[in-house]
Amino acid sequence: MSAKKEELSVVGKNWSRLDGVDKVSGRSIFTDDVRLPGMLYGKIVRSPHPSARIVSVDTSAAEALPGVKAVITAADAQGILIGMNQPLLPTKFVKFVGHEVAAVAALDEATAAAAAKLIKVEYDVLPTVLDMTKALRDDAPQLHQKAKRNVGWEENLDYGDPDAAFAACDVIREGEYVTNPSHNCYAEYHVCVADFTKAGQLTMWTPTQTALLFQKSLAAGLKLSDSDVRLLTLNSGGGFTGRTATRPHHFLAALLSRKAGRPVRIRASGDEEFTMCHAGGKVIYKLKSGATKDGRLKVVEADLLFDSGAYVESQMIVTLLTSRYLGALYPIQHARYRGRLVHTNNQPYYFHHGGGIAQFQFALGQHLDGLAQDLGLDPVEFNLLNAVEEGHTTLEGSHYASCGLKECIEKAAAKSGWKDKRGKLPKYKGIGIGIGAMASGAKGLFKHDTSAAFVKIADDGKATLFIGLPDMGQSSHTTMAIIGAEVLGITPDDFQVVSGDTASDPLDVGAFTQRGTFNTGNATRNACLDAREQLAATAARQLDVDADRLVFRDHRVYPDGEPDRAIPFKKVVYDTLHSLEGRFVMGRGFYNSPLKKGTMAYSFGAQIAEVTVDPGTGVVTVDRMTVAHDVGRAINPRIVEGQIDGQVFSGMSQALYEECVMENGQIMNPSRLDYKMPRAFEMPEVDHIIVETVDPNGPFGAKEVGEGPIVCTMPAIANAVADAVGRQVREMPMSPWRVLRAIQ
Amino acid sequence: MHKQLIKLTVNGDTHELAVAPNQTLLDVLRNELGMTGTKRGCTAGSCGVCTVNGEAGEAICSCLTLAIEWDGRAVTTIEGVQEGSELHPVQQAFLEYGAVQCGFCTPGLIMTAKALLDVNTSPTEDEISEALAGAICRCTGHIKVKKAVRRAAEMLRERDAAAR
């Protein structure tokens, strides 16, 4: 049941971000801005071949170059694995283009680049397999002994009795969809600075979504205790699901620093950014669904093939995540999921923005739009008929304590004028709907999903909040200040948020799986409640009332219903410290979902896209997006809109443009110019409808908004394109040539 | 490569610097002068994060500009936009309208917007979009950036009217 909407004085207003002035005035520091005394510059030597045996590595010329301070090869990196099975620097075989072979550190970037070129690696080129479907054949080159037919990981899940369910259906639809390799395109390129000059202690500056997991990964690889790795996160120039795991350059910078005895910076240069990123790989989705003639969806079956690339870095998470979204939107009891990670000689993939879930919804959303039409139903009608509601429990056991999916569909349809447009638009104009759900946190990926927070309150009434949640732009630090301010009855600008140093940050799993607002928000709320309790003891004595009767609001503390008796907040803090007890106000709080696995809250959304297709060129223009999203409670509405805007951009970008064009394992378009994203003039108007269902478990009812919207964007645009041209374009991106092929 | 002495004026301060002929303006600003407000992006002129303003207020990619070309000339960087302790209307509008997220491309976007508004305080939608075409911003999707530029234009017009 949704919680009652309490009257709030801080939450729900538009607040400027606390780091805003620094960001608009050039004061904000990012990792590339860090310069340490004696710092060297690293450069990585990479394989130009998708598959080859390393015959020899000769570093002598590089070592002799003036200005070169360290060279490392496989011998320096023994036993360090990236992900499940990738040696940091392989001794015998390179298995993808860009595979790290050696690294150098020199006095400047130019010398490092020159030295890298002087490292002579002799290769014996081997047969390759770059296509997943070919990799599954018996005669394909085998990348790993343990991975039979190149299947590196497989997930098979059955819920209910899918076969019996299909047998009882009146309408069954099957279809195949494809999404292509892509790249996150953060504003800030991959970069790190490592200082490993003190024996057994590594300090690293790098943009990240999770300092905790980076710390653990570096410590495990370098055989250190976790606390001997200190992660310093400055501003991070975007995350987009792409900064959730360490990459080889983090380890290489550390090893170079240890060898040279000086700090080392490694920063991706130009096209290397695409090589270092290892974003999303190709996925083939085979889908089958069934419904009864009353329009009810009964069963969904999905067989997914993921190009894992040469190793399994972290894609097994994608199989787990996509499987959870089979029945997230519709109350089906029967489903079958098969997900296979297939090894090829492509780069080992992580994920692009949307974490595989949004890309899966490009396929599932189009597939079910087709099923609706097979049933003779308007897609909005079909979705309203089948949408999940509050109280639903998903196939994997998550319970929806709040759910505004139907409200989102209704409001988006009404605002966009769906009824007047669908089926009534001129040729080559289309309108389509996409719906989605997104978990706030993902317990089960780790044993705990904990966020912790400390707050201290100085005797001038100002608060300092310590958290371990990174802010990659989503304004999470300001969101936490707003939550804290609401609890203490002060304002967000009374807060300083201190974060970004594992030595002082309270533990936090990080800013991914959309857990920040929900988990760290609850931790922050708990820490501030703890501090408030300490202050309430003072105020209760002064006002001679029970502490639980006290209201903290508008920088004042007063008994409920008696605001005229208020004591200024600042005075309560002052008196608490300047007393016989001398109590310094410090609150602590943490939050970990009580579930064994799964998620306490989901956000829901519906988006309606309106597009125009040029039948001569196949170019798709998005004219308008109507976005409704159930965020539980908008802590900072303008920031919620900003999250929606960014995800509409990214969803549209992936739906229409973004593709790493591959040839023989090589990315052929590795630049900001050739890898297309929307420019300002290509962006449509976006209408925002914020739906607030006030989740009983969220901080002041809030749920995630970090990745829910993007899940709706891709199917909305795809379904609008299908409406415009009369046929689905089943491969993403829906590039002009793919759209033309569908028209012809 | 032999270094060459140049005189470069940045935000009103003139510096005498020895630079290599292949050193870019971006490199000199960040690494010789320590002014890291101007960010390093693609270094190929396609992302816009390194944008600074030239002598006539025009937007230039500092990554594609050789420092020696700017001998005897002046540039304005993000650090020089603020007016005393007050934010410039473009900066204020970016803050007010939520056009700032990760902040990495923000300096470049602000210098791009300022270059437009310095010569045209009544830009059309198309002129705003065209001016921003060289800047990439994944976080904001340009949507609130366009609104902020519109708002900054309005603020500048109000300021001009008040000064008259």
Interface residues (C-beta under 8 A of the other chain):
Chain A: N14 S16 R17 D19 G20 V21 D22 K23 V24 S25 G26 R27 S28 I29 F30 D32 D33 R35 N184 C185 Y186 A187 E188 Y189 N235 S236 G237 G238 F240 S269 G270 E273 H353 M472 G473 Q474 S475 R638 I639 E641 G642 D645 G646 Q647 V648 F649 S650 S653 S671 R672 L673 M677 P678 R679 A680 F681 M683 V686
Chain B: R30 N31 G34 M35 T36 G37 T38 K39 R40 G41 C42 T43 A44 S46 C47 V49 T77 I78 E79 V81 Q82 L87 Q91 F94 L95 E96 Y97 G98 V100 Q101 C102 G103 F104 C105 T106 P107 I110 D126 I128 S129 E130 L132 A133 A135 I136 C137 R138 C139 T140 G141 H142 I143 K144 V145 K146
